Amino acid sequence: MAAEGAGGGAGRVEEDGIELAIRVPRQGVGLDELGIEPLMFEHTFWCNECEGLASNKTCPHDQDARLFLSGTKVREMLGNGERPPHEFSRDEVADILIDAYKED
């Protein structure tokens, strides 16, 4: 795993062929000194074939079997009073969130 960028600011890291955005500490400050450990993970999705939450590493099925919703899409749906698909959120949770969006 290699990070680009020597000074402080944003950087990119590639792990197992996946490019990730990271914050690069200021030069001379290592992650050990900060007392943190970055956790690298992939986006997850619902797979109808696996009948559960999965990632590209755990699911062999094609895109047609997968349900992926971005956070932006979910917020848009909730703001419009729409429930996300039941695979993504329980109806009672979606209803609470829809009500919260109405209050804003």
SVG drawing of the C-alpha trace seen along z (x, -y; Angstrom):
<svg xmlns="http://www.w3.org/2000/svg" viewBox="-43 -23 53 40">
<polyline fill="none" stroke="black" stroke-width="0.4" points="0.0,0.0 1.5,-3.3 0.2,-6.9 0.9,-9.8 1.7,-13.2 4.5,-14.1 3.0,-17.1 -0.3,-17.5 -3.5,-17.3 -5.4,-14.8 -3.9,-11.9 -4.7,-8.7 -4.0,-5.1 -4.3,-1.9 -5.0,1.3 -5.8,4.5 -6.5,2.5 -8.9,0.2 -8.1,-3.5 -9.1,-5.3 -9.0,-8.9 -7.1,-9.5 -5.9,-12.3 -2.1,-12.4 -0.6,-13.5 1.9,-16.4 5.4,-15.4 7.1,-13.9 3.9,-12.7 3.3,-9.0 0.1,-7.1 1.7,-5.3 2.4,-8.7 -1.3,-9.7 -2.5,-6.5 -4.8,-5.6 -5.1,-2.7 -6.8,-3.4 -9.4,-0.8 -9.7,-0.3 -13.0,1.2 -15.0,1.4 -18.5,0.2 -21.0,2.8 -24.3,3.7 -27.2,6.0 -27.0,9.1 -30.3,10.8 -28.4,14.0 -26.4,14.1 -29.5,12.9 -27.4,10.5 -24.9,7.7 -21.8,8.3 -18.8,6.6 -16.9,7.3 -14.5,9.5 -17.3,11.7 -19.9,11.8 -19.4,13.5 -22.7,12.4 -23.1,9.8 -24.5,6.3 -28.0,7.4 -28.2,9.2 -26.9,6.2 -28.7,3.3 -26.4,0.4 -27.7,-3.0 -25.4,-5.9 -25.9,-8.0 -26.9,-10.9 -29.6,-8.8 -31.0,-7.6 -31.1,-11.2 -32.9,-12.3 -35.5,-9.5 -36.1,-10.2 -36.4,-13.9 -39.0,-13.1 -40.9,-11.0 -39.9,-7.7 -38.9,-4.6 -35.6,-3.0 -36.0,0.6 -36.7,3.0 -33.3,4.7 -31.7,1.4 -33.7,0.2 -36.5,1.5 -39.8,-0.4 -40.2,-1.6 -36.7,-3.1 -37.3,-4.7 -40.5,-6.2 -38.7,-7.8 -36.1,-9.2 -38.7,-10.5 -40.4,-12.3 -37.1,-13.8 -36.5,-15.2 -40.0,-16.8 -39.0,-18.7 -36.0,-20.3"/>
</svg>
